[in-house]
Amino acid sequence: MKRVILTIGPQGAGKSTFCKAFLKLNPNFQLISRDKILIELFGTTWLDGYSGGHYHAYVVMLERLQEALKPKNCTTILDYWTGYAEERRSLINEIKNICPIDEVYGWFFTTPEDTCVKWFFQKNQQVSISEDGIRSNYKIFHKQPVDLDQGFDFIKKINPLQMDIKI
């Protein structure tokens, strides 16, 4: 069975940290990290929106996902910020076009706002976004629905404060 798990959550929600902890307990899973690709390519995750860097990283991510999905039975976690409902739908369609897969799961992070702000600034100490900006992004993110209509076969809500890492 081939499965892809997408992380879904605002900045600072603990998606990457959760994935790393999950992989320690489940080493048979593969992880592709959007942030890791951005750092590898550009040395940072903070790029000018007009540079084309995010698109280039997206293409690299899809290439790596295609390679990761070659084995007959595999599960790959795609640690990728998926902001808007339409972005999720588009990404899932793109994944299904790359390789026939059996299931697409969503790990929807329900981390409280204050925790997201705290974790964001612990991880990103030298950024030009304000606390109000992160709070605004959090609210905008949570106005978007996260549901099966976006192409998911299953969505699991995760509050990393509880570290419930079963799928």
Phi, psi and omega in degrees: 000133177256128179228147171237134176246123177259134172276140183227120179172161181286173177303137177080008184284349179094018183299308182294317179298316179298315180300317179298317179295319179298317182294329177298325180271342184226071186291350178283347179277153175252152179232132170240121185249122177300315181297319180298320178295316179300316180294318178300317184279321191234355179081002182200162173263352183261097181243152173298132181299341182261000185283339185085357182297319180295321178294316178300316179296323178298315179297315178299318179300316180294323176298317180292324177295317179301317179294318181295332183271007180293320179299152183297317181239113179201155172232127180240130175267127178253101180276092189219125177295120180241094190289295186263154180306317181293326176297318179297313180301315180295316179297317180296318177299318179297317179299316181293334176283332180292316188201137175299125178235156182273323185213145171238117177261153170242130170258105185263111184277122183252034181301133179300150184305310182300324178292318178301316180297313181300310183294322180301312184284337172294322182276325186240082186278339183239066178236160184264012178265143182270169175301319178299323178296317179294318178297320178297314178301320179300313182294318178298316180303313186283354172281340180276136178288150169238107185211172183296336179298345180277357178113359178287145171271337183200142175233128176247126175279135182230126169251104185297346175296335178266347181047046174275099188250031172273148175250000000 
